[in-house]
Amino acid sequence: MVTLSPRLGELLTKATETPDIEAALWKVLSEYLEMKSNELSHRIGEFERKWGMSFEEFSKGCKAKDLEKDAYSYEVEKDFWEWEKAITLRRHYEALRSKWM
């Protein structure tokens, strides 16, 4: 069993406007997962607009060296890893939401 300090419990219930601590904690976690998922979706959209394609197309273009920029340039590699990370994290947060919320 997890215990919370009275101060933390009060903050949770006041911030969520929920009188029950457990319900307040579930609300905070649910909103956090939604916020992170939305933030990552926005980041993925930025990459899609920048490169004019989906990550799958970008990844294939990198392998085939078929991009307008050198596939081994710092910019391309940096975007590849950040884009892949955003997709992976979004899947992770969405899986947590579907399992627990």
C-alpha positions as CSV (number, residue, x, y, z in Angstrom):
1,M,0.0,0.0,0.0
2,V,1.2,3.4,-0.9
3,T,0.8,6.3,1.6
4,L,0.7,9.9,0.8
5,S,1.4,12.8,3.0
6,P,-1.6,14.8,4.0
7,R,-0.1,17.8,2.1
8,L,0.3,15.8,-1.1
9,G,-3.2,14.3,-0.7
10,E,-4.7,17.8,-0.3
11,L,-2.8,19.1,-3.4
12,L,-4.1,16.2,-5.5
13,T,-7.7,16.6,-4.4
14,K,-7.6,20.4,-4.9
15,A,-5.8,20.3,-8.2
16,T,-8.2,17.8,-9.7
17,E,-11.3,19.0,-7.9
18,T,-11.9,15.4,-6.9
19,P,-12.5,14.6,-3.2
20,D,-11.2,11.0,-3.4
21,I,-7.4,10.7,-3.4
22,E,-7.3,7.5,-5.5
23,A,-9.7,9.0,-8.1
24,A,-7.6,12.2,-8.1
25,L,-4.4,10.2,-8.7
26,W,-6.0,8.3,-11.5
27,K,-7.2,11.6,-13.1
28,V,-3.7,13.1,-12.8
29,L,-2.1,10.0,-14.4
30,S,-4.7,9.8,-17.1
31,E,-4.3,13.5,-18.0
32,Y,-0.5,13.1,-18.0
33,L,-0.6,10.2,-20.4
34,E,-2.9,12.1,-22.7
35,M,-0.8,15.2,-22.5
36,K,2.4,13.3,-23.3
37,S,0.7,11.4,-26.2
38,N,-0.6,14.7,-27.7
39,E,2.8,16.4,-27.3
40,L,4.4,13.5,-29.1
41,S,1.8,13.6,-31.9
42,H,2.5,17.2,-32.4
43,R,6.2,16.5,-32.6
44,I,5.6,13.7,-35.1
45,G,3.5,16.1,-37.2
46,E,6.4,18.6,-37.2
47,F,8.7,16.0,-38.6
48,E,6.1,15.0,-41.2
49,R,5.7,18.6,-42.3
50,K,9.4,19.2,-42.4
51,W,10.2,16.2,-44.5
52,G,6.9,16.0,-46.4
53,M,6.4,12.3,-45.6
54,S,5.7,9.7,-42.9
55,F,8.4,8.2,-40.8
56,E,8.1,4.9,-42.7
57,E,8.8,6.8,-46.0
58,F,11.6,8.7,-44.4
59,S,13.1,5.6,-43.0
60,K,13.0,3.9,-46.4
61,G,14.4,7.0,-48.0
62,C,17.3,6.9,-45.6
63,K,18.1,3.3,-46.3
64,A,17.8,3.9,-50.1
65,K,19.8,7.2,-49.8
66,D,16.9,8.7,-51.7
67,L,16.4,11.9,-49.7
68,E,17.2,15.4,-50.8
69,K,19.8,15.5,-48.1
70,D,22.7,13.1,-47.3
71,A,21.3,10.3,-45.3
72,Y,24.4,10.3,-43.1
73,S,24.3,14.1,-42.3
74,Y,23.9,15.2,-38.8
75,E,20.5,16.7,-39.5
76,V,19.0,13.6,-41.1
77,E,20.4,11.2,-38.4
78,K,19.3,13.5,-35.6
79,D,15.8,13.8,-37.0
80,F,15.6,10.1,-37.6
81,W,16.4,9.2,-34.0
82,E,14.2,11.9,-32.5
83,W,11.3,11.0,-34.8
84,E,11.7,7.3,-34.0
85,K,11.8,8.1,-30.3
86,A,8.6,10.2,-30.5
87,I,6.8,7.4,-32.3
88,T,8.0,4.7,-29.8
89,L,7.1,6.8,-26.8
90,R,3.7,7.7,-28.2
91,R,3.0,4.0,-28.7
92,H,4.1,3.3,-25.1
93,Y,1.9,6.0,-23.6
94,E,-1.1,4.9,-25.7
95,A,-0.6,1.3,-24.7
96,L,-0.5,2.4,-21.0
97,R,-3.7,4.4,-21.5
98,S,-5.5,1.6,-23.2
99,K,-4.4,-0.9,-20.5
100,W,-5.0,1.1,-17.4
101,M,-7.4,3.9,-18.2
